[in-house]
Amino acid sequence: MAKKDIDWANLGFGYMSTDYRFVANYKDGKWDEGKITTDDKVVLNECAGVLQYSQSCFEGLKAYTTEDGKIVCFRPDLNAKRMHDSAVRLEMPPLPEGMFERAVDEVVKANIDWVPPYGSGATLYIRPYMFGSNAVIGVKPADEYQFRILVTPVGPYFKGGAKPVRLKVSDFDRAAPHGTGHIKAGLNYAMSLHAIVTAHKEGYDENLYLDPATRTYIEETGGANLIFVDKNGDLVIPKSDSILPSITRRSLTTVGEKYLGCKVTERPVKFEEIKDFQECGLCGTAAVISPVGSINDHGKEFVFPAGMEKMGPVTQKLYDTLTGIQNGHIEGPEGWVHVIA
């Protein structure tokens, strides 16, 4: 076996079909064992639950090669837990305990030649997803489901380093009060597409969403949690029942507190407080941290003191420490780095 002949250093962040994927089916009240397959086609009835009522959820994580040659992924147990919570909220059958992590291991091992080499800047993106698969015409949960995992090699989210991005306060709501903002449901992302296209047309990189009830508190962006750094170099994390519990953000709070000695406060954050913060970052699997340079509130522009040229000093330390743990250069908390091969 040998690595695929790919220009790893110049990979973009897009889909490329690999050799194998994992598929499991739920029928007659139970999940089968699942299997690795070469078939990349999903065949559905025209009335499938996912097509009629958007009953689907997904996850995202990455496998990568460490300097000592191990192939690892980062905290897959938390992805498994979050997918369990998403399934429960959407009246879908959660996977049996341990099946998610087993499936991740199997599909990465099957596609081991697609895992980019260490130092290339690329990773193997892992996309687990689940959907209602049988015909449903009445408004109700499906009776049958399919769980799949595809993998695809991707380059770094930001070529040439992460430059601070520009956000705009959105006129749209990301999630309803007591809705599904706290789970990784496909429908949440469908709702955000018009808002992100609108933001891009207006010259912004992303939307900043406020709480839908009062529109005074900061929630998150269309695809990432937010963190702020105050004047003391400490972390302030917006808290809300409708914010998706980002695994990267939760890991960064531990890094800030345990490795950098920052005070970490999770609380509701009013939008008017942004003037009190020195730095801001978006947290997610793809980029780890994307620095935020400015936020525009209907023509009123706020530029963070850290500026528009590069990451702020605390954000950079957070990024360097977390990626150092992921790549095996820094010893992380027990269980954070899961060895696959």
BALOBA-1460 file (C-alpha; in Angstrom, 3 decimals):
// residues 341
<rec num="1" residu="m" x="0.000" y="0.000" z="0.000"/>
<rec num="2" residu="a" x="1.212" y="3.504" z="-0.776"/>
<rec num="3" residu="k" x="-0.070" y="7.028" z="-0.419"/>
<rec num="4" residu="k" x="-2.215" y="8.299" z="-3.265"/>
<rec num="5" residu="d" x="-0.433" y="10.378" z="-5.869"/>
<rec num="6" residu="i" x="-1.896" y="13.720" z="-4.814"/>
<rec num="7" residu="d" x="-0.353" y="17.176" z="-4.603"/>
<rec num="8" residu="w" x="-1.079" y="17.283" z="-0.870"/>
<rec num="9" residu="a" x="0.398" y="20.728" z="-0.313"/>
<rec num="10" residu="n" x="-1.978" y="22.329" z="-2.812"/>
<rec num="11" residu="l" x="-5.234" y="20.620" z="-1.891"/>
<rec num="12" residu="g" x="-8.265" y="22.845" z="-1.587"/>
<rec num="13" residu="f" x="-11.082" y="22.458" z="0.913"/>
<rec num="14" residu="g" x="-13.488" y="20.441" z="-1.207"/>
<rec num="15" residu="y" x="-14.902" y="16.969" z="-1.801"/>
<rec num="16" residu="m" x="-12.909" y="14.209" z="-3.496"/>
<rec num="17" residu="s" x="-14.331" y="10.695" z="-3.706"/>
<rec num="18" residu="t" x="-12.158" y="8.142" z="-1.900"/>
<rec num="19" residu="d" x="-12.117" y="4.334" z="-2.134"/>
<rec num="20" residu="y" x="-14.356" y="3.344" z="0.760"/>
<rec num="21" residu="r" x="-17.181" y="4.550" z="3.001"/>
<rec num="22" residu="f" x="-19.081" y="3.086" z="5.965"/>
<rec num="23" residu="v" x="-22.818" y="2.296" z="5.775"/>
<rec num="24" residu="a" x="-25.256" y="1.001" z="8.412"/>
<rec num="25" residu="n" x="-29.030" y="0.670" z="8.248"/>
<rec num="26" residu="y" x="-31.790" y="0.844" z="10.860"/>
<rec num="27" residu="k" x="-34.818" y="-1.352" z="10.169"/>
<rec num="28" residu="d" x="-37.384" y="-3.224" z="12.258"/>
<rec num="29" residu="g" x="-36.312" y="-1.405" z="15.387"/>
<rec num="30" residu="k" x="-32.570" y="-2.106" z="15.305"/>
<rec num="31" residu="w" x="-29.304" y="-1.115" z="13.651"/>
<rec num="32" residu="d" x="-27.329" y="-3.660" z="11.666"/>
<rec num="33" residu="e" x="-23.583" y="-4.012" z="12.202"/>
<rec num="34" residu="g" x="-22.683" y="-1.785" z="9.267"/>
<rec num="35" residu="k" x="-20.029" y="-2.422" z="6.664"/>
<rec num="36" residu="i" x="-17.344" y="-0.826" z="4.524"/>
<rec num="37" residu="t" x="-18.372" y="-0.394" z="0.895"/>
<rec num="38" residu="t" x="-16.954" y="1.028" z="-2.310"/>
<rec num="39" residu="d" x="-20.365" y="2.314" z="-3.476"/>
<rec num="40" residu="d" x="-20.547" y="6.099" z="-3.155"/>
<rec num="41" residu="k" x="-24.156" y="6.339" z="-4.351"/>
<rec num="42" residu="v" x="-27.137" y="6.767" z="-2.016"/>
<rec num="43" residu="v" x="-30.340" y="5.327" z="-3.506"/>
<rec num="44" residu="l" x="-33.597" y="6.535" z="-1.937"/>
<rec num="45" residu="n" x="-37.306" y="6.296" z="-2.496"/>
<rec num="46" residu="e" x="-38.726" y="9.539" z="-3.884"/>
<rec num="47" residu="c" x="-40.767" y="9.921" z="-0.693"/>
<rec num="48" residu="a" x="-37.874" y="9.284" z="1.746"/>
<rec num="49" residu="g" x="-38.220" y="11.060" z="5.086"/>
<rec num="50" residu="v" x="-35.055" y="13.063" z="4.565"/>
<rec num="51" residu="l" x="-36.360" y="14.432" z="1.260"/>
<rec num="52" residu="q" x="-39.825" y="15.309" z="2.561"/>
<rec num="53" residu="y" x="-39.168" y="16.546" z="6.104"/>
<rec num="54" residu="s" x="-35.371" y="17.083" z="6.311"/>
<rec num="55" residu="q" x="-34.854" y="14.475" z="9.019"/>
<rec num="56" residu="s" x="-31.061" y="14.430" z="9.062"/>
<rec num="57" residu="c" x="-28.060" y="15.228" z="11.215"/>
<rec num="58" residu="f" x="-24.310" y="15.107" z="10.711"/>
<rec num="59" residu="e" x="-20.882" y="15.528" z="12.295"/>
<rec num="60" residu="g" x="-17.427" y="16.634" z="11.181"/>
<rec num="61" residu="l" x="-13.970" y="15.617" z="12.383"/>
<rec num="62" residu="k" x="-10.529" y="15.037" z="10.903"/>
<rec num="63" residu="a" x="-7.858" y="12.352" z="10.806"/>
<rec num="64" residu="y" x="-4.252" y="13.367" z="10.351"/>
<rec num="65" residu="t" x="-0.706" y="12.046" z="10.546"/>
<rec num="66" residu="t" x="1.485" y="13.020" z="13.488"/>
<rec num="67" residu="e" x="5.227" y="13.592" z="13.283"/>
<rec num="68" residu="d" x="5.924" y="10.087" z="14.616"/>
<rec num="69" residu="g" x="3.782" y="8.528" z="11.876"/>
<rec num="70" residu="k" x="0.604" y="7.763" z="13.824"/>
<rec num="71" residu="i" x="-2.790" y="8.376" z="12.294"/>
<rec num="72" residu="v" x="-5.080" y="9.983" z="14.833"/>
<rec num="73" residu="c" x="-8.286" y="11.949" z="15.253"/>
<rec num="74" residu="f" x="-9.332" y="14.417" z="17.920"/>
<rec num="75" residu="r" x="-11.927" y="13.630" z="20.598"/>
<rec num="76" residu="p" x="-14.262" y="11.441" z="18.485"/>
<rec num="77" residu="d" x="-16.138" y="10.476" z="21.639"/>
<rec num="78" residu="l" x="-17.558" y="14.000" z="21.781"/>
<rec num="79" residu="n" x="-18.698" y="13.794" z="18.159"/>
<rec num="80" residu="a" x="-20.409" y="10.500" z="19.036"/>
<rec num="81" residu="k" x="-22.148" y="12.109" z="22.011"/>
<rec num="82" residu="r" x="-23.256" y="15.128" z="19.992"/>
<rec num="83" residu="m" x="-24.646" y="12.935" z="17.214"/>
<rec num="84" residu="h" x="-26.523" y="10.938" z="19.858"/>
<rec num="85" residu="d" x="-28.067" y="14.154" z="21.173"/>
<rec num="86" residu="s" x="-28.954" y="15.304" z="17.651"/>
<rec num="87" residu="a" x="-30.643" y="11.983" z="16.899"/>
<rec num="88" residu="v" x="-32.691" y="12.066" z="20.096"/>
<rec num="89" residu="r" x="-33.896" y="15.620" z="19.408"/>
<rec num="90" residu="l" x="-34.917" y="14.708" z="15.844"/>
<rec num="91" residu="e" x="-36.676" y="11.459" z="16.873"/>
<rec num="92" residu="m" x="-34.026" y="9.371" z="15.146"/>
<rec num="93" residu="p" x="-32.588" y="6.154" z="16.661"/>
<rec num="94" residu="p" x="-29.160" y="6.872" z="18.225"/>
<rec num="95" residu="l" x="-26.341" y="4.576" z="17.211"/>
<rec num="96" residu="p" x="-25.476" y="1.797" z="19.658"/>
<rec num="97" residu="e" x="-22.735" y="2.752" z="22.125"/>
<rec num="98" residu="g" x="-19.286" y="2.510" z="20.550"/>
<rec num="99" residu="m" x="-20.561" y="2.097" z="16.989"/>
<rec num="100" residu="f" x="-19.736" y="5.658" z="15.940"/>
<rec num="101" residu="e" x="-16.072" y="5.405" z="16.997"/>
<rec num="102" residu="r" x="-15.731" y="1.906" z="15.561"/>
<rec num="103" residu="a" x="-17.094" y="3.109" z="12.235"/>
<rec num="104" residu="v" x="-14.687" y="6.082" z="12.207"/>
<rec num="105" residu="d" x="-11.754" y="3.754" z="12.855"/>
<rec num="106" residu="e" x="-12.842" y="1.312" z="10.153"/>
<rec num="107" residu="v" x="-13.395" y="3.883" z="7.411"/>
<rec num="108" residu="v" x="-10.119" y="5.697" z="8.109"/>
<rec num="109" residu="k" x="-8.161" y="2.433" z="8.109"/>
<rec num="110" residu="a" x="-9.838" y="1.406" z="4.849"/>
<rec num="111" residu="n" x="-8.787" y="4.726" z="3.301"/>
<rec num="112" residu="i" x="-5.389" y="4.929" z="4.964"/>
<rec num="113" residu="d" x="-3.663" y="5.778" z="1.679"/>
<rec num="114" residu="w" x="-5.803" y="8.912" z="1.511"/>
<rec num="115" residu="v" x="-4.593" y="10.264" z="4.866"/>
<rec num="116" residu="p" x="-2.236" y="13.142" z="4.003"/>
<rec num="117" residu="p" x="1.372" y="12.905" z="5.192"/>
<rec num="118" residu="y" x="2.668" y="14.880" z="8.140"/>
<rec num="119" residu="g" x="3.788" y="18.402" z="7.306"/>
<rec num="120" residu="s" x="1.615" y="18.739" z="4.191"/>
<rec num="121" residu="g" x="-0.936" y="20.973" z="5.914"/>
<rec num="122" residu="a" x="-3.694" y="18.644" z="4.706"/>
<rec num="123" residu="t" x="-5.972" y="16.297" z="6.655"/>
<rec num="124" residu="l" x="-8.577" y="13.609" z="5.989"/>
<rec num="125" residu="y" x="-11.971" y="15.173" z="6.659"/>
<rec num="126" residu="i" x="-14.507" y="12.721" z="8.136"/>
<rec num="127" residu="r" x="-18.230" y="13.347" z="7.605"/>
<rec num="128" residu="p" x="-20.625" y="11.029" z="9.519"/>
<rec num="129" residu="y" x="-24.299" y="11.608" z="8.737"/>
<rec num="130" residu="m" x="-27.697" y="10.011" z="9.359"/>
<rec num="131" residu="f" x="-31.046" y="10.413" z="7.630"/>
<rec num="132" residu="g" x="-34.578" y="9.029" z="7.389"/>
<rec num="133" residu="s" x="-34.564" y="6.617" z="4.460"/>
<rec num="134" residu="n" x="-38.019" y="5.046" z="4.053"/>
<rec num="135" residu="a" x="-41.088" y="6.597" z="2.415"/>
<rec num="136" residu="v" x="-42.930" y="9.057" z="4.686"/>
<rec num="137" residu="i" x="-45.847" y="11.149" z="3.467"/>
<rec num="138" residu="g" x="-47.542" y="12.006" z="6.775"/>
<rec num="139" residu="v" x="-45.671" y="14.384" z="9.065"/>
<rec num="140" residu="k" x="-43.979" y="11.924" z="11.401"/>
<rec num="141" residu="p" x="-40.538" y="10.392" z="12.027"/>
<rec num="142" residu="a" x="-39.294" y="7.841" z="9.535"/>
<rec num="143" residu="d" x="-39.248" y="4.133" z="10.443"/>
<rec num="144" residu="e" x="-35.951" y="3.360" z="8.708"/>
<rec num="145" residu="y" x="-32.640" y="5.222" z="8.741"/>
<rec num="146" residu="q" x="-29.207" y="5.085" z="7.190"/>
<rec num="147" residu="f" x="-25.938" y="6.099" z="8.845"/>
<rec num="148" residu="r" x="-22.950" y="6.734" z="6.618"/>
<rec num="149" residu="i" x="-19.427" y="8.069" z="6.891"/>
<rec num="150" residu="l" x="-17.578" y="9.521" z="3.926"/>
<rec num="151" residu="v" x="-13.998" y="10.766" z="4.043"/>
<rec num="152" residu="t" x="-12.178" y="13.164" z="1.757"/>
<rec num="153" residu="p" x="-8.682" y="14.693" z="1.854"/>
<rec num="154" residu="v" x="-8.724" y="18.456" z="2.277"/>
<rec num="155" residu="g" x="-6.165" y="21.213" z="2.397"/>
<rec num="156" residu="p" x="-5.935" y="23.866" z="5.108"/>
<rec num="157" residu="y" x="-9.062" y="25.971" z="5.454"/>
<rec num="158" residu="f" x="-6.960" y="29.121" z="5.050"/>
<rec num="159" residu="k" x="-4.195" y="29.109" z="2.461"/>
<rec num="160" residu="g" x="-1.225" y="31.202" z="3.570"/>
<rec num="161" residu="g" x="-2.420" y="31.558" z="7.152"/>
<rec num="162" residu="a" x="-5.569" y="32.802" z="8.793"/>
<rec num="163" residu="k" x="-6.321" y="36.459" z="8.104"/>
<rec num="164" residu="p" x="-8.884" y="38.183" z="10.331"/>
<rec num="165" residu="v" x="-12.392" y="37.961" z="8.899"/>
<rec num="166" residu="r" x="-15.195" y="40.526" z="8.759"/>
<rec num="167" residu="l" x="-18.597" y="39.751" z="10.280"/>
<rec num="168" residu="k" x="-21.928" y="41.501" z="9.949"/>
<rec num="169" residu="v" x="-24.802" y="41.439" z="12.423"/>
<rec num="170" residu="s" x="-27.466" y="39.460" z="10.614"/>
<rec num="171" residu="d" x="-31.096" y="40.510" z="10.266"/>
<rec num="172" residu="f" x="-31.968" y="36.812" z="10.196"/>
<rec num="173" residu="d" x="-32.177" y="34.398" z="13.125"/>
<rec num="174" residu="r" x="-30.024" y="31.293" z="13.166"/>
<rec num="175" residu="a" x="-32.329" y="29.309" z="15.458"/>
<rec num="176" residu="a" x="-35.718" y="29.641" z="17.132"/>
<rec num="177" residu="p" x="-36.075" y="29.900" z="20.922"/>
<rec num="178" residu="h" x="-36.327" y="26.325" z="22.267"/>
<rec num="179" residu="g" x="-35.560" y="25.098" z="18.735"/>
<rec num="180" residu="t" x="-32.736" y="23.011" z="17.269"/>
<rec num="181" residu="g" x="-29.800" y="25.423" z="17.465"/>
<rec num="182" residu="h" x="-28.044" y="23.204" z="20.023"/>
<rec num="183" residu="i" x="-27.840" y="20.159" z="17.738"/>
<rec num="184" residu="k" x="-26.107" y="19.543" z="14.417"/>
<rec num="185" residu="a" x="-29.224" y="19.201" z="12.290"/>
<rec num="186" residu="g" x="-28.957" y="19.637" z="8.532"/>
<rec num="187" residu="l" x="-31.998" y="21.915" z="8.575"/>
<rec num="188" residu="n" x="-30.106" y="24.494" z="10.681"/>
<rec num="189" residu="y" x="-27.572" y="24.920" z="7.901"/>
<rec num="190" residu="a" x="-30.212" y="25.097" z="5.175"/>
<rec num="191" residu="m" x="-31.773" y="28.004" z="7.071"/>
<rec num="192" residu="s" x="-28.448" y="29.842" z="7.134"/>
<rec num="193" residu="l" x="-27.668" y="29.634" z="3.401"/>
<rec num="194" residu="h" x="-29.632" y="32.693" z="2.307"/>
<rec num="195" residu="a" x="-28.074" y="34.710" z="5.126"/>
<rec num="196" residu="i" x="-24.500" y="33.716" z="4.240"/>
<rec num="197" residu="v" x="-25.008" y="34.358" z="0.521"/>
<rec num="198" residu="t" x="-26.390" y="37.783" z="1.418"/>
<rec num="199" residu="a" x="-23.398" y="38.507" z="3.682"/>
<rec num="200" residu="h" x="-20.942" y="37.509" z="0.951"/>
<rec num="201" residu="k" x="-22.668" y="39.749" z="-1.577"/>
<rec num="202" residu="e" x="-22.252" y="42.631" z="0.861"/>
<rec num="203" residu="g" x="-18.530" y="41.943" z="1.294"/>
<rec num="204" residu="y" x="-18.538" y="40.114" z="4.623"/>
<rec num="205" residu="d" x="-17.131" y="36.702" z="5.466"/>
<rec num="206" residu="e" x="-19.811" y="35.547" z="7.897"/>
<rec num="207" residu="n" x="-22.892" y="36.519" z="9.881"/>
<rec num="208" residu="l" x="-23.028" y="37.215" z="13.576"/>
<rec num="209" residu="y" x="-26.354" y="36.019" z="14.939"/>
<rec num="210" residu="l" x="-28.017" y="37.530" z="17.989"/>
<rec num="211" residu="d" x="-30.439" y="35.737" z="20.264"/>
<rec num="212" residu="p" x="-33.808" y="35.396" z="18.495"/>
<rec num="213" residu="a" x="-35.892" y="36.348" z="21.525"/>
<rec num="214" residu="t" x="-34.430" y="39.797" z="22.358"/>
<rec num="215" residu="r" x="-31.720" y="40.336" z="19.691"/>
<rec num="216" residu="t" x="-29.407" y="41.764" z="22.324"/>
<rec num="217" residu="y" x="-27.163" y="38.792" z="23.190"/>
<rec num="218" residu="i" x="-24.430" y="37.272" z="20.993"/>
<rec num="219" residu="e" x="-25.003" y="33.672" z="19.926"/>
<rec num="220" residu="e" x="-22.667" y="32.392" z="17.174"/>
<rec num="221" residu="t" x="-22.048" y="32.555" z="13.435"/>
<rec num="222" residu="g" x="-23.548" y="30.345" z="10.750"/>
<rec num="223" residu="g" x="-20.950" y="27.628" z="11.242"/>
<rec num="224" residu="a" x="-18.867" y="28.364" z="14.330"/>
<rec num="225" residu="n" x="-18.922" y="29.298" z="17.991"/>
<rec num="226" residu="l" x="-17.355" y="32.573" z="19.146"/>
<rec num="227" residu="i" x="-14.766" y="33.300" z="21.795"/>
<rec num="228" residu="f" x="-13.686" y="36.711" z="23.064"/>
<rec num="229" residu="v" x="-10.519" y="37.882" z="24.814"/>
<rec num="230" residu="d" x="-10.949" y="40.716" z="27.311"/>
<rec num="231" residu="k" x="-8.531" y="43.451" z="28.337"/>
<rec num="232" residu="n" x="-6.947" y="41.159" z="30.935"/>
<rec num="233" residu="g" x="-6.184" y="38.454" z="28.366"/>
<rec num="234" residu="d" x="-8.944" y="36.215" z="29.750"/>
<rec num="235" residu="l" x="-11.576" y="34.326" z="27.759"/>
<rec num="236" residu="v" x="-15.265" y="35.166" z="27.639"/>
<rec num="237" residu="i" x="-17.518" y="32.569" z="25.985"/>
<rec num="238" residu="p" x="-21.113" y="33.358" z="24.960"/>
<rec num="239" residu="k" x="-23.587" y="31.020" z="26.649"/>
<rec num="240" residu="s" x="-27.031" y="30.139" z="25.306"/>
<rec num="241" residu="d" x="-29.307" y="27.113" z="25.074"/>
<rec num="242" residu="s" x="-29.432" y="27.503" z="21.286"/>
<rec num="243" residu="i" x="-25.659" y="27.532" z="20.639"/>
<rec num="244" residu="l" x="-24.171" y="24.366" z="19.142"/>
<rec num="245" residu="p" x="-21.681" y="22.864" z="21.648"/>
<rec num="246" residu="s" x="-18.541" y="23.125" z="19.507"/>
<rec num="247" residu="i" x="-15.926" y="20.492" z="20.344"/>
<rec num="248" residu="t" x="-13.163" y="22.850" z="19.261"/>
<rec num="249" residu="r" x="-14.516" y="25.649" z="21.465"/>
<rec num="250" residu="r" x="-14.805" y="23.350" z="24.477"/>
<rec num="251" residu="s" x="-11.236" y="22.188" z="23.906"/>
<rec num="252" residu="l" x="-9.971" y="25.764" z="23.589"/>
<rec num="253" residu="t" x="-11.555" y="26.732" z="26.917"/>
<rec num="254" residu="t" x="-9.619" y="23.905" z="28.577"/>
<rec num="255" residu="v" x="-6.428" y="24.977" z="26.796"/>
<rec num="256" residu="g" x="-6.928" y="28.568" z="27.888"/>
<rec num="257" residu="e" x="-7.536" y="27.663" z="31.505"/>
<rec num="258" residu="k" x="-5.168" y="24.723" z="32.037"/>
<rec num="259" residu="y" x="-2.305" y="25.530" z="29.652"/>
<rec num="260" residu="l" x="-2.290" y="29.325" z="29.309"/>
<rec num="261" residu="g" x="-3.543" y="30.251" z="32.779"/>
<rec num="262" residu="c" x="-6.452" y="32.320" z="31.473"/>
<rec num="263" residu="k" x="-9.599" y="32.870" z="33.434"/>
<rec num="264" residu="v" x="-12.502" y="31.428" z="31.434"/>
<rec num="265" residu="t" x="-16.032" y="32.758" z="31.875"/>
<rec num="266" residu="e" x="-19.042" y="31.300" z="30.076"/>
<rec num="267" residu="r" x="-22.052" y="33.596" z="30.317"/>
<rec num="268" residu="p" x="-24.616" y="35.455" z="28.219"/>
<rec num="269" residu="v" x="-22.742" y="38.217" z="26.373"/>
<rec num="270" residu="k" x="-24.569" y="41.364" z="25.269"/>
<rec num="271" residu="f" x="-23.666" y="42.662" z="21.831"/>
<rec num="272" residu="e" x="-22.920" y="46.083" z="23.314"/>
<rec num="273" residu="e" x="-19.990" y="44.490" z="25.172"/>
<rec num="274" residu="i" x="-17.870" y="43.978" z="22.047"/>
<rec num="275" residu="k" x="-16.240" y="47.365" z="22.687"/>
<rec num="276" residu="d" x="-14.715" y="45.832" z="25.839"/>
<rec num="277" residu="f" x="-12.950" y="42.960" z="24.062"/>
<rec num="278" residu="q" x="-9.463" y="42.912" z="22.561"/>
<rec num="279" residu="e" x="-9.742" y="39.814" z="20.376"/>
<rec num="280" residu="c" x="-12.394" y="37.582" z="18.865"/>
<rec num="281" residu="g" x="-12.230" y="34.209" z="17.172"/>
<rec num="282" residu="l" x="-14.467" y="31.674" z="15.445"/>
<rec num="283" residu="c" x="-13.996" y="28.064" z="16.600"/>
<rec num="284" residu="g" x="-14.525" y="25.040" z="14.387"/>
<rec num="285" residu="t" x="-13.112" y="21.747" z="13.143"/>
<rec num="286" residu="a" x="-12.074" y="23.045" z="9.726"/>
<rec num="287" residu="a" x="-9.916" y="26.017" z="10.751"/>
<rec num="288" residu="v" x="-9.577" y="25.515" z="14.559"/>
<rec num="289" residu="i" x="-9.657" y="29.309" z="15.123"/>
<rec num="290" residu="s" x="-10.493" y="31.988" z="12.595"/>
<rec num="291" residu="p" x="-9.550" y="35.438" z="13.946"/>
<rec num="292" residu="v" x="-12.230" y="38.114" z="13.671"/>
<rec num="293" residu="g" x="-10.995" y="41.576" z="12.755"/>
<rec num="294" residu="s" x="-14.232" y="43.528" z="12.672"/>
<rec num="295" residu="i" x="-17.991" y="43.367" z="13.186"/>
<rec num="296" residu="n" x="-20.384" y="45.618" z="11.308"/>
<rec num="297" residu="d" x="-23.718" y="46.474" z="12.914"/>
<rec num="298" residu="h" x="-25.842" y="48.038" z="10.166"/>
<rec num="299" residu="g" x="-23.159" y="50.468" z="9.093"/>
<rec num="300" residu="k" x="-21.458" y="50.903" z="12.442"/>
<rec num="301" residu="e" x="-18.076" y="49.171" z="12.218"/>
<rec num="302" residu="f" x="-16.206" y="47.895" z="15.269"/>
<rec num="303" residu="v" x="-12.578" y="46.881" z="14.703"/>
<rec num="304" residu="f" x="-10.982" y="44.799" z="17.444"/>
<rec num="305" residu="p" x="-7.753" y="46.251" z="18.855"/>
<rec num="306" residu="a" x="-5.919" y="43.102" z="17.663"/>
<rec num="307" residu="g" x="-6.513" y="44.456" z="14.151"/>
<rec num="308" residu="m" x="-7.110" y="43.134" z="10.655"/>
<rec num="309" residu="e" x="-3.587" y="41.905" z="9.858"/>
<rec num="310" residu="k" x="-3.103" y="38.732" z="11.906"/>
<rec num="311" residu="m" x="-4.313" y="36.739" z="14.898"/>
<rec num="312" residu="g" x="-4.230" y="38.500" z="18.253"/>
<rec num="313" residu="p" x="-1.593" y="37.243" z="20.725"/>
<rec num="314" residu="v" x="-3.953" y="35.221" z="22.939"/>
<rec num="315" residu="t" x="-5.812" y="33.732" z="19.973"/>
<rec num="316" residu="q" x="-2.466" y="32.730" z="18.440"/>
<rec num="317" residu="k" x="-1.375" y="31.001" z="21.671"/>
<rec num="318" residu="l" x="-4.677" y="29.136" z="21.815"/>
<rec num="319" residu="y" x="-4.280" y="28.017" z="18.210"/>
<rec num="320" residu="d" x="-0.634" y="26.983" z="18.619"/>
<rec num="321" residu="t" x="-1.326" y="25.037" z="21.799"/>
<rec num="322" residu="l" x="-4.380" y="23.161" z="20.559"/>
<rec num="323" residu="t" x="-2.795" y="22.248" z="17.213"/>
<rec num="324" residu="g" x="0.339" y="21.268" z="19.138"/>
<rec num="325" residu="i" x="-1.753" y="18.817" z="21.168"/>
<rec num="326" residu="q" x="-3.478" y="17.495" z="18.045"/>
<rec num="327" residu="n" x="-0.143" y="16.919" z="16.297"/>
<rec num="328" residu="g" x="1.507" y="15.289" z="19.287"/>
<rec num="329" residu="h" x="4.001" y="18.058" z="20.029"/>
<rec num="330" residu="i" x="2.315" y="18.934" z="23.327"/>
<rec num="331" residu="e" x="0.912" y="16.382" z="25.748"/>
<rec num="332" residu="g" x="-2.822" y="16.844" z="25.958"/>
<rec num="333" residu="p" x="-5.413" y="15.690" z="28.462"/>
<rec num="334" residu="e" x="-6.010" y="11.951" z="28.539"/>
<rec num="335" residu="g" x="-8.252" y="10.726" z="25.739"/>
<rec num="336" residu="w" x="-8.089" y="13.830" z="23.569"/>
<rec num="337" residu="v" x="-5.967" y="12.279" z="20.819"/>
<rec num="338" residu="h" x="-7.434" y="8.992" z="19.604"/>
<rec num="339" residu="v" x="-4.948" y="6.737" z="17.781"/>
<rec num="340" residu="i" x="-6.462" y="4.915" z="14.789"/>
<rec num="341" residu="a" x="-3.357" y="3.351" z="13.223"/>
